[in-house]
Amino acid sequence: MIEPMLLTMSEDLPEGDEWVYEVKYDGFRVILTWTEDGISLTSRNGKNLTDRFPEIANLSISIRPPFLPITLDGELVILNTPFQANFPLLQQRGRLRKNTKIEEYSNRRPATFMAFDFVNNQEEAYTMRKQKLQEIIERLGTERIRYVQEFKNIKDIQSIVHTHLGEGMIAKTKNSPYTPGKSSRNWIKNKNWRTVSGFLTSFNPQNGYFQINGTEEGEPFAIGTFKHGFDSEEEKTLQTFFKQKGVKKKGSWQLEPSVCVDVHCLHATKSEMREPMFANFRFDLSPEECTKEKLLWDLSLFPSEVEYTHTSKELWPKKTKQEYLVYLRNIAPYLLPFIREKKVTLIRYPDGIHKESFFQKHLPDYAPDYVGEWVEAGKSFITCTNLRTLLWIGNQGALEFHVPFQKAGGKDPDEIVFDLDPPDRSKFPLAILAAQLLKHLLDELGVISFIKTSGNKGMQIHIPIEEGSLSYEETRHFTESLVSLLIKEKPDLFTIERLKKKRGSRLYLDYVQHAEGKTIIAPYSARATDKGTVATPLFWDEVKEGLTPEQFTIDNMLARVQEGGCPFQEYDHARSRQPIKQMKAMFARP
């Protein structure tokens, strides 16, 4: 077995023409070996993980590469986004032993092998190995084994890792050989630390761990434990303080809330911090200031360039601007891909959803330089291309993000959208039925479709297409053809009547809305409803009886995508796979 090449930890990454950079994924370091006998997965410490990850191992059944054997070094991960891995879920997978459970989890959230090195030719330079690796990954043609991209510009990768709340970065020299089992200055890693604050509560002299807590509505809650990061004097001082000021109970020293500290970690969930490291004492903080709200803010790594104001203001009933900004910051990797190339129309509620609101699509004079601008016909429009812009917009009280169907500067759509609009929320089951019927028709054509709630009272079916593959006139003919079939089948339930008073209790199939200059609510945008609902991407098997738009809010959306994944994850990949000829045939005139 080949031992993986080791990395050297550093607080700073080197710069220069001889260096390139990769995303450091938070997963299991694994050597993948593919021979005529199949695939094996071996962890850094020599454990065989092959049976735990059948979605990787079973690739050898359907794919028969002519260039075997190959040995790849990489990170086994469960991806939230292309640059963010979900380590808690991977840990859970690693503990499974029953084949039925392993199969269930592998279907629900399949793992991905992120390959960053081709180990067959260890003496070759890194750049040569990467070139061959990329060719191999492309020829394999599977989403379960992906290529880890290298970046020449350190600022590019810093922006990506920060936006996606990734684990960190790795710097590698272009001419470095692969040295199994050895640590080298040719590979240097840097962690993307979050720094959280808490007050010390206990010290366990048996294992050397210190416990920190926070406070929520006056009650303490556990943040986690740590033991590393001290210099010898700091650790000795703290242990002595516990013994002098604390009380020993059940083998541990207990301390009344008094001393606050900062701790570096990669993330913190369920009373546990990932890779915690002591940072420093916080004598300027009181235990009462170490709140749950502060913890969530600190874990979110907010860009310092943006000014955050009036964060305690309520934007929804019992939901503050700070809670909204935390939502926006964490959902950014999922939301930004759907708005970054488009002129965005905002609906702003500066004083909350029950006060005055207004639309905004033009760039204001007071916008900072980092806010995107698109100039067209002498007018400046807002574009939201990066995290700083998104948070600045959010700080202005913009709750809803509406986007057109074409990119800024484009004339043709890059998606088709069916808007399923029931008369009120009580008729939402009509939207479910319409979605199911349309899905059947689209499947018959081989069209790849995605669905989301509007966040209000209806749903929308999205069909991503390549820009220029269909004109607006052609997409209108296509949507009109399918809508007509639905109305022919269920005229008492569906209508294309534009006047609300003539629709009665029927669902409005709005295909006219899909046109140049029109907009639709963006996936993951919040809505100005009392519950703070979200325009939520769904998996198609969720579209069934019992589904309601009120289920999905800014309070639970992040947990939803982290636990279940993003239903729109393959949205861009689907563009080039759409059966455009068959779609055109739907409305072809004799």
MITI-651552 format. One record per residue (C-alpha): residue number from 1; chain; x, y, z. Coordinates in steps of 0.05 Angstrom, whole numbers, plus 5000, padded with zeros to 4 digits. Layout:
N
{site NUM; A; {X; Y; Z}},
...
END
This chain:
590
{site 1; A; {5000; 5000; 5000}},
{site 2; A; {5024; 5070; 4984}},
{site 3; A; {5026; 5117; 5043}},
{site 4; A; {4998; 5186; 5028}},
{site 5; A; {5046; 5245; 5023}},
{site 6; A; {5040; 5290; 5085}},
{site 7; A; {5029; 5364; 5090}},
{site 8; A; {5061; 5418; 5133}},
{site 9; A; {5014; 5463; 5173}},
{site 10; A; {5025; 5539; 5168}},
{site 11; A; {4987; 5601; 5189}},
{site 12; A; {5005; 5634; 5122}},
{site 13; A; {5010; 5607; 5052}},
{site 14; A; {5071; 5622; 5009}},
{site 15; A; {5064; 5663; 4945}},
{site 16; A; {5103; 5664; 4880}},
{site 17; A; {5104; 5636; 4810}},
{site 18; A; {5128; 5568; 4834}},
{site 19; A; {5065; 5557; 4876}},
{site 20; A; {4994; 5535; 4859}},
{site 21; A; {4935; 5526; 4906}},
{site 22; A; {4880; 5475; 4919}},
{site 23; A; {4818; 5473; 4963}},
{site 24; A; {4829; 5432; 5027}},
{site 25; A; {4767; 5389; 5035}},
{site 26; A; {4743; 5365; 5103}},
{site 27; A; {4738; 5290; 5094}},
{site 28; A; {4776; 5224; 5099}},
{site 29; A; {4845; 5224; 5066}},
{site 30; A; {4842; 5162; 5021}},
{site 31; A; {4884; 5126; 4970}},
{site 32; A; {4841; 5099; 4913}},
{site 33; A; {4870; 5039; 4876}},
{site 34; A; {4835; 5015; 4813}},
{site 35; A; {4858; 4950; 4782}},
{site 36; A; {4827; 4896; 4738}},
{site 37; A; {4800; 4867; 4803}},
{site 38; A; {4762; 4930; 4822}},
{site 39; A; {4768; 4991; 4867}},
{site 40; A; {4796; 4994; 4937}},
{site 41; A; {4795; 5053; 4985}},
{site 42; A; {4848; 5056; 5039}},
{site 43; A; {4850; 5109; 5094}},
{site 44; A; {4913; 5147; 5115}},
{site 45; A; {4923; 5099; 5174}},
{site 46; A; {4914; 5037; 5131}},
{site 47; A; {4841; 5020; 5143}},
{site 48; A; {4801; 4989; 5086}},
{site 49; A; {4740; 5033; 5073}},
{site 50; A; {4718; 5000; 5008}},
{site 51; A; {4656; 4965; 5036}},
{site 52; A; {4633; 5029; 5071}},
{site 53; A; {4627; 5068; 5006}},
{site 54; A; {4595; 5024; 4953}},
{site 55; A; {4577; 5085; 4910}},
{site 56; A; {4652; 5091; 4896}},
{site 57; A; {4673; 5018; 4898}},
{site 58; A; {4617; 4995; 4850}},
{site 59; A; {4639; 5043; 4795}},
{site 60; A; {4685; 4987; 4770}},
{site 61; A; {4622; 4947; 4752}},
{site 62; A; {4596; 4999; 4702}},
{site 63; A; {4661; 5032; 4681}},
{site 64; A; {4717; 4993; 4648}},
{site 65; A; {4777; 5041; 4638}},
{site 66; A; {4830; 5017; 4588}},
{site 67; A; {4886; 5051; 4627}},
{site 68; A; {4888; 5008; 4691}},
{site 69; A; {4919; 5002; 4741}},
{site 70; A; {4915; 5072; 4771}},
{site 71; A; {4928; 5099; 4841}},
{site 72; A; {4897; 5165; 4861}},
{site 73; A; {4907; 5207; 4923}},
{site 74; A; {4848; 5247; 4947}},
{site 75; A; {4796; 5265; 4998}},
{site 76; A; {4733; 5223; 5008}},
{site 77; A; {4677; 5272; 5023}},
{site 78; A; {4602; 5285; 5024}},
{site 79; A; {4594; 5351; 4987}},
{site 80; A; {4547; 5406; 5008}},
{site 81; A; {4572; 5451; 4952}},
{site 82; A; {4629; 5441; 4902}},
{site 83; A; {4677; 5470; 4953}},
{site 84; A; {4646; 5453; 5021}},
{site 85; A; {4645; 5383; 5051}},
{site 86; A; {4601; 5356; 5106}},
{site 87; A; {4647; 5322; 5156}},
{site 88; A; {4595; 5303; 5209}},
{site 89; A; {4555; 5264; 5156}},
{site 90; A; {4618; 5230; 5132}},
{site 91; A; {4636; 5210; 5203}},
{site 92; A; {4566; 5181; 5209}},
{site 93; A; {4577; 5140; 5146}},
{site 94; A; {4644; 5116; 5171}},
{site 95; A; {4612; 5086; 5233}},
{site 96; A; {4560; 5045; 5196}},
{site 97; A; {4569; 4969; 5194}},
{site 98; A; {4503; 4941; 5168}},
{site 99; A; {4500; 4935; 5092}},
{site 100; A; {4427; 4956; 5089}},
{site 101; A; {4443; 5021; 5126}},
{site 102; A; {4505; 5034; 5084}},
{site 103; A; {4463; 5025; 5021}},
{site 104; A; {4409; 5071; 5047}},
{site 105; A; {4458; 5127; 5065}},
{site 106; A; {4498; 5120; 5001}},
{site 107; A; {4434; 5131; 4960}},
{site 108; A; {4411; 5189; 5003}},
{site 109; A; {4476; 5228; 5006}},
{site 110; A; {4529; 5194; 4962}},
{site 111; A; {4602; 5206; 4977}},
{site 112; A; {4650; 5235; 4926}},
{site 113; A; {4724; 5221; 4917}},
{site 114; A; {4759; 5288; 4905}},
{site 115; A; {4823; 5267; 4869}},
{site 116; A; {4882; 5314; 4875}},
{site 117; A; {4941; 5271; 4854}},
{site 118; A; {4960; 5215; 4806}},
{site 119; A; {5009; 5171; 4844}},
{site 120; A; {5030; 5122; 4790}},
{site 121; A; {5089; 5166; 4770}},
{site 122; A; {5115; 5193; 4836}},
{site 123; A; {5179; 5224; 4809}},
{site 124; A; {5144; 5268; 4758}},
{site 125; A; {5131; 5341; 4774}},
{site 126; A; {5065; 5359; 4807}},
{site 127; A; {5041; 5396; 4744}},
{site 128; A; {5053; 5334; 4700}},
{site 129; A; {5017; 5289; 4749}},
{site 130; A; {4958; 5338; 4752}},
{site 131; A; {4953; 5340; 4676}},
{site 132; A; {4949; 5264; 4672}},
{site 133; A; {4900; 5263; 4731}},
{site 134; A; {4853; 5311; 4696}},
{site 135; A; {4854; 5269; 4633}},
{site 136; A; {4837; 5207; 4673}},
{site 137; A; {4779; 5240; 4711}},
{site 138; A; {4750; 5266; 4646}},
{site 139; A; {4754; 5198; 4613}},
{site 140; A; {4721; 5164; 4673}},
{site 141; A; {4662; 5212; 4666}},
{site 142; A; {4631; 5200; 4734}},
{site 143; A; {4607; 5251; 4786}},
{site 144; A; {4631; 5204; 4841}},
{site 145; A; {4704; 5217; 4825}},
{site 146; A; {4720; 5290; 4813}},
{site 147; A; {4782; 5330; 4797}},
{site 148; A; {4808; 5379; 4849}},
{site 149; A; {4822; 5443; 4811}},
{site 150; A; {4887; 5482; 4821}},
{site 151; A; {4889; 5558; 4823}},
{site 152; A; {4947; 5603; 4804}},
{site 153; A; {4920; 5665; 4839}},
{site 154; A; {4917; 5659; 4915}},
{site 155; A; {4863; 5713; 4920}},
{site 156; A; {4816; 5672; 4876}},
{site 157; A; {4820; 5611; 4920}},
{site 158; A; {4816; 5652; 4984}},
{site 159; A; {4751; 5682; 4960}},
{site 160; A; {4722; 5614; 4942}},
{site 161; A; {4741; 5581; 5007}},
{site 162; A; {4715; 5639; 5048}},
{site 163; A; {4649; 5643; 5010}},
{site 164; A; {4637; 5569; 5016}},
{site 165; A; {4661; 5565; 5088}},
{site 166; A; {4711; 5512; 5066}},
{site 167; A; {4761; 5477; 5111}},
{site 168; A; {4822; 5511; 5083}},
{site 169; A; {4874; 5515; 5027}},
{site 170; A; {4937; 5478; 5005}},
{site 171; A; {4997; 5509; 4970}},
{site 172; A; {5039; 5462; 4927}},
{site 173; A; {5102; 5474; 4887}},
{site 174; A; {5095; 5461; 4813}},
{site 175; A; {5157; 5417; 4807}},
{site 176; A; {5147; 5376; 4871}},
{site 177; A; {5152; 5300; 4867}},
{site 178; A; {5105; 5255; 4906}},
{site 179; A; {5139; 5231; 4970}},
{site 180; A; {5097; 5176; 5004}},
{site 181; A; {5093; 5179; 5079}},
{site 182; A; {5137; 5240; 5085}},
{site 183; A; {5121; 5311; 5108}},
{site 184; A; {5146; 5364; 5060}},
{site 185; A; {5150; 5439; 5053}},
{site 186; A; {5128; 5428; 4982}},
{site 187; A; {5056; 5418; 5007}},
{site 188; A; {5033; 5470; 5058}},
{site 189; A; {4963; 5472; 5087}},
{site 190; A; {4926; 5530; 5119}},
{site 191; A; {4861; 5523; 5158}},
{site 192; A; {4801; 5570; 5149}},
{site 193; A; {4791; 5580; 5224}},
{site 194; A; {4728; 5607; 5256}},
{site 195; A; {4740; 5639; 5324}},
{site 196; A; {4685; 5630; 5377}},
{site 197; A; {4679; 5659; 5447}},
{site 198; A; {4656; 5623; 5510}},
{site 199; A; {4666; 5623; 5585}},
{site 200; A; {4706; 5568; 5620}},
{site 201; A; {4665; 5520; 5662}},
{site 202; A; {4707; 5458; 5676}},
{site 203; A; {4776; 5426; 5671}},
{site 204; A; {4787; 5350; 5669}},
{site 205; A; {4858; 5336; 5695}},
{site 206; A; {4853; 5264; 5670}},
{site 207; A; {4850; 5282; 5596}},
{site 208; A; {4871; 5355; 5599}},
{site 209; A; {4807; 5382; 5566}},
{site 210; A; {4775; 5449; 5583}},
{site 211; A; {4700; 5461; 5573}},
{site 212; A; {4670; 5526; 5548}},
{site 213; A; {4597; 5546; 5550}},
{site 214; A; {4554; 5602; 5523}},
{site 215; A; {4488; 5632; 5546}},
{site 216; A; {4420; 5630; 5512}},
{site 217; A; {4363; 5669; 5543}},
{site 218; A; {4400; 5669; 5609}},
{site 219; A; {4413; 5594; 5609}},
{site 220; A; {4481; 5562; 5596}},
{site 221; A; {4493; 5515; 5537}},
{site 222; A; {4554; 5475; 5520}},
{site 223; A; {4598; 5499; 5462}},
{site 224; A; {4652; 5445; 5467}},
{site 225; A; {4719; 5424; 5496}},
{site 226; A; {4791; 5438; 5476}},
{site 227; A; {4862; 5423; 5500}},
{site 228; A; {4909; 5446; 5445}},
{site 229; A; {4936; 5514; 5424}},
{site 230; A; {4966; 5537; 5490}},
{site 231; A; {5038; 5553; 5503}},
{site 232; A; {5063; 5518; 5566}},
{site 233; A; {5056; 5581; 5610}},
{site 234; A; {4984; 5594; 5589}},
{site 235; A; {4963; 5522; 5602}},
{site 236; A; {4998; 5521; 5670}},
{site 237; A; {4966; 5587; 5690}},
{site 238; A; {4896; 5564; 5671}},
{site 239; A; {4902; 5497; 5707}},
{site 240; A; {4926; 5533; 5770}},
{site 241; A; {4868; 5583; 5765}},
{site 242; A; {4818; 5525; 5763}},
{site 243; A; {4849; 5493; 5823}},
{site 244; A; {4850; 5558; 5863}},
{site 245; A; {4781; 5585; 5843}},
{site 246; A; {4743; 5523; 5825}},
{site 247; A; {4709; 5465; 5860}},
{site 248; A; {4727; 5393; 5847}},
{site 249; A; {4667; 5349; 5830}},
{site 250; A; {4669; 5278; 5803}},
{site 251; A; {4742; 5283; 5783}},
{site 252; A; {4736; 5350; 5746}},
{site 253; A; {4747; 5422; 5769}},
{site 254; A; {4684; 5464; 5762}},
{site 255; A; {4686; 5540; 5755}},
{site 256; A; {4631; 5592; 5762}},
{site 257; A; {4624; 5635; 5698}},
{site 258; A; {4678; 5688; 5700}},
{site 259; A; {4735; 5678; 5650}},
{site 260; A; {4722; 5682; 5575}},
{site 261; A; {4767; 5655; 5520}},
{site 262; A; {4769; 5652; 5444}},
{site 263; A; {4777; 5584; 5411}},
{site 264; A; {4794; 5570; 5338}},
{site 265; A; {4754; 5514; 5305}},
{site 266; A; {4729; 5493; 5236}},
{site 267; A; {4657; 5489; 5258}},
{site 268; A; {4616; 5476; 5321}},
{site 269; A; {4553; 5434; 5325}},
{site 270; A; {4517; 5397; 5380}},
{site 271; A; {4564; 5415; 5438}},
{site 272; A; {4626; 5397; 5398}},
{site 273; A; {4678; 5438; 5362}},
{site 274; A; {4716; 5410; 5302}},
{site 275; A; {4792; 5414; 5313}},
{site 276; A; {4790; 5464; 5370}},
{site 277; A; {4852; 5505; 5387}},
{site 278; A; {4859; 5556; 5443}},
{site 279; A; {4867; 5626; 5413}},
{site 280; A; {4870; 5676; 5471}},
{site 281; A; {4838; 5701; 5535}},
{site 282; A; {4781; 5751; 5528}},
{site 283; A; {4784; 5794; 5590}},
{site 284; A; {4743; 5846; 5553}},
{site 285; A; {4683; 5798; 5549}},
{site 286; A; {4634; 5779; 5603}},
{site 287; A; {4600; 5710; 5605}},
{site 288; A; {4533; 5745; 5591}},
{site 289; A; {4561; 5770; 5524}},
{site 290; A; {4578; 5699; 5501}},
{site 291; A; {4509; 5689; 5471}},
{site 292; A; {4482; 5639; 5422}},
{site 293; A; {4472; 5696; 5373}},
{site 294; A; {4546; 5715; 5379}},
{site 295; A; {4566; 5643; 5369}},
{site 296; A; {4526; 5636; 5304}},
{site 297; A; {4554; 5703; 5279}},
{site 298; A; {4626; 5683; 5294}},
{site 299; A; {4618; 5615; 5261}},
{site 300; A; {4593; 5649; 5198}},
{site 301; A; {4658; 5687; 5181}},
{site 302; A; {4626; 5752; 5160}},
{site 303; A; {4668; 5796; 5113}},
{site 304; A; {4697; 5855; 5152}},
{site 305; A; {4690; 5902; 5093}},
{site 306; A; {4614; 5904; 5100}},
{site 307; A; {4582; 5950; 5152}},
{site 308; A; {4526; 5915; 5190}},
{site 309; A; {4476; 5963; 5222}},
{site 310; A; {4414; 5959; 5266}},
{site 311; A; {4421; 5884; 5271}},
{site 312; A; {4370; 5879; 5328}},
{site 313; A; {4314; 5907; 5284}},
{site 314; A; {4257; 5859; 5271}},
{site 315; A; {4247; 5845; 5197}},
{site 316; A; {4196; 5790; 5208}},
{site 317; A; {4156; 5779; 5272}},
{site 318; A; {4207; 5753; 5323}},
{site 319; A; {4262; 5749; 5270}},
{site 320; A; {4317; 5802; 5271}},
{site 321; A; {4362; 5829; 5217}},
{site 322; A; {4420; 5793; 5250}},
{site 323; A; {4384; 5727; 5242}},
{site 324; A; {4370; 5744; 5169}},
{site 325; A; {4443; 5763; 5156}},
{site 326; A; {4466; 5697; 5187}},
{site 327; A; {4418; 5661; 5140}},
{site 328; A; {4443; 5699; 5079}},
{site 329; A; {4516; 5688; 5098}},
{site 330; A; {4508; 5613; 5105}},
{site 331; A; {4461; 5603; 5046}},
{site 332; A; {4506; 5645; 5001}},
{site 333; A; {4542; 5586; 4967}},
{site 334; A; {4473; 5559; 4947}},
{site 335; A; {4440; 5625; 4928}},
{site 336; A; {4496; 5662; 4892}},
{site 337; A; {4501; 5615; 4831}},
{site 338; A; {4429; 5632; 4813}},
{site 339; A; {4436; 5708; 4816}},
{site 340; A; {4509; 5725; 4802}},
{site 341; A; {4503; 5731; 4726}},
{site 342; A; {4437; 5767; 4726}},
{site 343; A; {4409; 5836; 4737}},
{site 344; A; {4375; 5829; 4804}},
{site 345; A; {4310; 5862; 4825}},
{site 346; A; {4304; 5870; 4900}},
{site 347; A; {4244; 5882; 4944}},
{site 348; A; {4267; 5921; 5005}},
{site 349; A; {4233; 5923; 5073}},
{site 350; A; {4279; 5970; 5112}},
{site 351; A; {4233; 5970; 5174}},
{site 352; A; {4204; 5900; 5168}},
{site 353; A; {4152; 5864; 5127}},
{site 354; A; {4093; 5902; 5157}},
{site 355; A; {4121; 5971; 5140}},
{site 356; A; {4134; 6006; 5074}},
{site 357; A; {4169; 5966; 5019}},
{site 358; A; {4195; 5983; 4950}},
{site 359; A; {4228; 5952; 4889}},
{site 360; A; {4300; 5968; 4871}},
{site 361; A; {4338; 5946; 4810}},
{site 362; A; {4383; 6006; 4795}},
{site 363; A; {4449; 6016; 4830}},
{site 364; A; {4445; 6072; 4882}},
{site 365; A; {4499; 6125; 4886}},
{site 366; A; {4516; 6106; 4957}},
{site 367; A; {4533; 6033; 4940}},
{site 368; A; {4605; 6011; 4958}},
{site 369; A; {4654; 5996; 4902}},
{site 370; A; {4648; 5921; 4912}},
{site 371; A; {4574; 5921; 4893}},
{site 372; A; {4566; 5896; 4821}},
{site 373; A; {4542; 5941; 4766}},
{site 374; A; {4514; 5927; 4697}},
{site 375; A; {4506; 5987; 4651}},
{site 376; A; {4453; 5981; 4597}},
{site 377; A; {4420; 6036; 4556}},
{site 378; A; {4454; 6088; 4600}},
{site 379; A; {4426; 6059; 4664}},
{site 380; A; {4463; 6023; 4720}},
{site 381; A; {4433; 5959; 4746}},
{site 382; A; {4452; 5919; 4808}},
{site 383; A; {4488; 5853; 4800}},
{site 384; A; {4503; 5809; 4859}},
{site 385; A; {4567; 5771; 4841}},
{site 386; A; {4600; 5761; 4909}},
{site 387; A; {4588; 5750; 4983}},
{site 388; A; {4602; 5822; 5004}},
{site 389; A; {4549; 5848; 4956}},
{site 390; A; {4498; 5797; 4980}},
{site 391; A; {4508; 5818; 5052}},
{site 392; A; {4508; 5892; 5037}},
{site 393; A; {4442; 5883; 5001}},
{site 394; A; {4415; 5843; 5060}},
{site 395; A; {4437; 5898; 5108}},
{site 396; A; {4394; 5946; 5066}},
{site 397; A; {4333; 5905; 5085}},
{site 398; A; {4326; 5871; 5017}},
{site 399; A; {4288; 5807; 5033}},
{site 400; A; {4268; 5783; 4964}},
{site 401; A; {4314; 5770; 4904}},
{site 402; A; {4279; 5767; 4836}},
{site 403; A; {4318; 5750; 4773}},
{site 404; A; {4303; 5751; 4698}},
{site 405; A; {4308; 5688; 4655}},
{site 406; A; {4369; 5712; 4617}},
{site 407; A; {4439; 5734; 4638}},
{site 408; A; {4457; 5807; 4641}},
{site 409; A; {4469; 5829; 4569}},
{site 410; A; {4436; 5766; 4541}},
{site 411; A; {4376; 5764; 4495}},
{site 412; A; {4358; 5690; 4501}},
{site 413; A; {4336; 5653; 4564}},
{site 414; A; {4382; 5605; 4601}},
{site 415; A; {4323; 5572; 4635}},
{site 416; A; {4249; 5558; 4626}},
{site 417; A; {4202; 5566; 4685}},
{site 418; A; {4130; 5543; 4694}},
{site 419; A; {4095; 5584; 4748}},
{site 420; A; {4041; 5544; 4784}},
{site 421; A; {3997; 5596; 4819}},
{site 422; A; {3938; 5572; 4861}},
{site 423; A; {3886; 5624; 4883}},
{site 424; A; {3909; 5619; 4956}},
{site 425; A; {3950; 5575; 5003}},
{site 426; A; {3891; 5530; 5019}},
{site 427; A; {3893; 5508; 4945}},
{site 428; A; {3967; 5489; 4947}},
{site 429; A; {3948; 5416; 4933}},
{site 430; A; {3929; 5440; 4863}},
{site 431; A; {4001; 5462; 4852}},
{site 432; A; {4025; 5393; 4875}},
{site 433; A; {3979; 5359; 4825}},
{site 434; A; {3999; 5406; 4768}},
{site 435; A; {4072; 5395; 4784}},
{site 436; A; {4064; 5319; 4783}},
{site 437; A; {4027; 5321; 4716}},
{site 438; A; {4079; 5367; 4684}},
{site 439; A; {4135; 5324; 4711}},
{site 440; A; {4105; 5264; 4676}},
{site 441; A; {4101; 5301; 4610}},
{site 442; A; {4172; 5327; 4617}},
{site 443; A; {4198; 5258; 4634}},
{site 444; A; {4165; 5231; 4571}},
{site 445; A; {4205; 5281; 4531}},
{site 446; A; {4270; 5267; 4569}},
{site 447; A; {4272; 5338; 4597}},
{site 448; A; {4310; 5347; 4662}},
{site 449; A; {4268; 5390; 4708}},
{site 450; A; {4275; 5419; 4778}},
{site 451; A; {4221; 5444; 4825}},
{site 452; A; {4217; 5494; 4882}},
{site 453; A; {4164; 5526; 4925}},
{site 454; A; {4153; 5599; 4910}},
{site 455; A; {4158; 5611; 4985}},
{site 456; A; {4088; 5642; 4982}},
{site 457; A; {4029; 5601; 4956}},
{site 458; A; {4052; 5564; 4894}},
{site 459; A; {4109; 5527; 4861}},
{site 460; A; {4154; 5535; 4801}},
{site 461; A; {4185; 5483; 4754}},
{site 462; A; {4253; 5503; 4727}},
{site 463; A; {4285; 5475; 4664}},
{site 464; A; {4358; 5498; 4655}},
{site 465; A; {4379; 5506; 4582}},
{site 466; A; {4441; 5532; 4548}},
{site 467; A; {4438; 5605; 4529}},
{site 468; A; {4421; 5610; 4455}},
{site 469; A; {4391; 5541; 4449}},
{site 470; A; {4320; 5568; 4449}},
{site 471; A; {4292; 5638; 4438}},
{site 472; A; {4238; 5668; 4482}},
{site 473; A; {4188; 5656; 4426}},
{site 474; A; {4207; 5583; 4423}},
{site 475; A; {4204; 5573; 4498}},
{site 476; A; {4135; 5605; 4499}},
{site 477; A; {4111; 5557; 4446}},
{site 478; A; {4139; 5500; 4488}},
{site 479; A; {4107; 5521; 4553}},
{site 480; A; {4041; 5537; 4519}},
{site 481; A; {4040; 5467; 4487}},
{site 482; A; {4049; 5432; 4554}},
{site 483; A; {4001; 5477; 4592}},
{site 484; A; {3948; 5466; 4539}},
{site 485; A; {3953; 5391; 4551}},
{site 486; A; {3942; 5400; 4626}},
{site 487; A; {3881; 5445; 4616}},
{site 488; A; {3852; 5396; 4565}},
{site 489; A; {3858; 5341; 4617}},
{site 490; A; {3835; 5380; 4678}},
{site 491; A; {3796; 5442; 4655}},
{site 492; A; {3759; 5446; 4721}},
{site 493; A; {3825; 5451; 4760}},
{site 494; A; {3873; 5491; 4716}},
{site 495; A; {3868; 5555; 4674}},
{site 496; A; {3908; 5605; 4635}},
{site 497; A; {3858; 5661; 4649}},
{site 498; A; {3898; 5723; 4668}},
{site 499; A; {3841; 5758; 4704}},
{site 500; A; {3838; 5734; 4776}},
{site 501; A; {3763; 5745; 4782}},
{site 502; A; {3750; 5696; 4724}},
{site 503; A; {3795; 5640; 4750}},
{site 504; A; {3750; 5620; 4807}},
{site 505; A; {3783; 5566; 4850}},
{site 506; A; {3826; 5541; 4792}},
{site 507; A; {3902; 5542; 4791}},
{site 508; A; {3933; 5592; 4743}},
{site 509; A; {3986; 5562; 4696}},
{site 510; A; {4027; 5623; 4681}},
{site 511; A; {4068; 5613; 4619}},
{site 512; A; {4063; 5686; 4597}},
{site 513; A; {4107; 5705; 4656}},
{site 514; A; {4166; 5671; 4621}},
{site 515; A; {4187; 5728; 4577}},
{site 516; A; {4242; 5779; 4567}},
{site 517; A; {4241; 5832; 4622}},
{site 518; A; {4199; 5789; 4669}},
{site 519; A; {4228; 5761; 4733}},
{site 520; A; {4219; 5702; 4781}},
{site 521; A; {4237; 5693; 4854}},
{site 522; A; {4307; 5664; 4860}},
{site 523; A; {4319; 5596; 4893}},
{site 524; A; {4335; 5604; 4967}},
{site 525; A; {4309; 5676; 4969}},
{site 526; A; {4270; 5693; 5032}},
{site 527; A; {4198; 5719; 5025}},
{site 528; A; {4161; 5774; 5061}},
{site 529; A; {4114; 5727; 5097}},
{site 530; A; {4100; 5725; 5172}},
{site 531; A; {4138; 5659; 5180}},
{site 532; A; {4198; 5681; 5139}},
{site 533; A; {4188; 5628; 5087}},
{site 534; A; {4239; 5613; 5032}},
{site 535; A; {4233; 5597; 4958}},
{site 536; A; {4256; 5526; 4970}},
{site 537; A; {4286; 5477; 4919}},
{site 538; A; {4254; 5408; 4928}},
{site 539; A; {4270; 5337; 4910}},
{site 540; A; {4216; 5310; 4864}},
{site 541; A; {4198; 5255; 4913}},
{site 542; A; {4178; 5309; 4963}},
{site 543; A; {4124; 5335; 4917}},
{site 544; A; {4066; 5297; 4947}},
{site 545; A; {4007; 5303; 4993}},
{site 546; A; {4024; 5339; 5058}},
{site 547; A; {4075; 5386; 5027}},
{site 548; A; {4065; 5460; 5046}},
{site 549; A; {4107; 5522; 5032}},
{site 550; A; {4104; 5541; 5105}},
{site 551; A; {4149; 5482; 5122}},
{site 552; A; {4211; 5518; 5097}},
{site 553; A; {4237; 5581; 5131}},
{site 554; A; {4302; 5618; 5144}},
{site 555; A; {4304; 5582; 5211}},
{site 556; A; {4310; 5512; 5182}},
{site 557; A; {4336; 5520; 5111}},
{site 558; A; {4410; 5514; 5127}},
{site 559; A; {4400; 5449; 5166}},
{site 560; A; {4357; 5423; 5109}},
{site 561; A; {4411; 5432; 5055}},
{site 562; A; {4467; 5407; 5100}},
{site 563; A; {4430; 5344; 5120}},
{site 564; A; {4395; 5329; 5054}},
{site 565; A; {4437; 5365; 5002}},
{site 566; A; {4415; 5416; 4950}},
{site 567; A; {4361; 5390; 4902}},
{site 568; A; {4388; 5439; 4849}},
{site 569; A; {4460; 5415; 4856}},
{site 570; A; {4462; 5388; 4784}},
{site 571; A; {4426; 5449; 4754}},
{site 572; A; {4483; 5475; 4712}},
{site 573; A; {4505; 5405; 4692}},
{site 574; A; {4435; 5392; 4664}},
{site 575; A; {4438; 5450; 4613}},
{site 576; A; {4478; 5412; 4561}},
{site 577; A; {4437; 5348; 4570}},
{site 578; A; {4369; 5376; 4551}},
{site 579; A; {4334; 5345; 4489}},
{site 580; A; {4327; 5411; 4452}},
{site 581; A; {4305; 5378; 4387}},
{site 582; A; {4249; 5340; 4421}},
{site 583; A; {4228; 5404; 4457}},
{site 584; A; {4224; 5441; 4391}},
{site 585; A; {4184; 5384; 4361}},
{site 586; A; {4129; 5397; 4413}},
{site 587; A; {4109; 5462; 4378}},
{site 588; A; {4134; 5449; 4307}},
{site 589; A; {4084; 5474; 4256}},
{site 590; A; {4069; 5431; 4194}},
END
